[in-house]
């Protein structure tokens, strides 16, 4: 859904209010292990004196983390509305985040992902991982919008870097790369040759190492580099909007666009392992390859543990039943926790031995490193593999 007329103007009848700066920020819900959230109040006009708080809305913004490497933003105009169902079930883990702030920034860190909010100057929130900025929201990105009919919308715009491809949004019948498209998340029986689709999902994935899930079960309108070519916009008719930025640090996937299958991609620093054949690629450097219709460049970061399901012909099955935990170049003494469905595994290397434990071994599972695999039946909670 578009609200602007070009870059400078709003469409006829549309009004907008945007957070312009941080008024105050507090760390909420602190626990002994450091977990918590950031609660922010942001006015929609600069506060020069006390009277400026009497004009225009002040919005509440919560920064939180349900799981490691996942950070949520909840943007609220008016609170107190009755919860609407159905709702998406979001899995949560205690102490998933650590919060801190100084005079310049407020920071929430979850795993390898951080959200940094500017406390001085114009409104700005950035999502960072691995020493780089993945995406962010700046001036006039987040907003309270009203259209000519008086309908109330909340909108967010996240930065889209040059050359970043956007994928996902559920079942679609158009081009695979969603850049430049308008996608409305609303299930409809419109056939398989229109913009309507049966199985929409308010989640998009980028080739820049992150995805975004909009936690809203109703209609979500996405403008993927279409209203603003340098941003992905999403909006809902609601008083509250929650979205999650999800960072995937362990896998590097490069899309193939040419008919010949030629692809050039950048490998970050480190020794990465090809998922398909186990060969290694050392970065940082550019790599050029040729792939057929049944393969893409897929590299695994050193130290990662990737769960591989036992079923490869359908997505809807018990993912924990028969799962294999594949460890790639594990570091000594660095435990890795992996959750698959309702089962939680911990994998750690001790010397030349790789050990894994299952919290609730109610189903068979396996542990693999290189060409060596150890398998366990239901009820077995520990496995080891000797590393060559």
Buried (B, 14 or more C-beta within 10 A) or exposed (E): BBBBEEEEEBEEEBEBBBBBBBBEBEBEEEEEEBBBBBBBBBBBBEEEEEEEEEEEBBBBBBBBBBBBBBBBBBBBBEEEEEEEEEEEEEEEBEEBBBBEBEEEBBBBBBBBBBBBBBBEEBBBBBBBBEEEBBBBBBEBBBBBBBBEEEEBBBBBBBBBEEEBBBBBBBEBEEEEBBBEBBBBBEEEEEEEEEEBBEEBBBBBBBBBBBBBBBBBBEBBBBBBBBBBEEBBBBBBBBBBBBBBBBBBBBBBBBEBEEEEBEBEBEBBEBBBBBBEEEEBBEBEEEBEBEBEEEEBBBBBBBBBBBBBBBEEEEEEEBBBBBBBBBBBBBEEEEBBEBBBEEBBBBBBBEEEEBBBBBEEBEBBBBBBBBEEBBEBEEEEEEBEBEBE
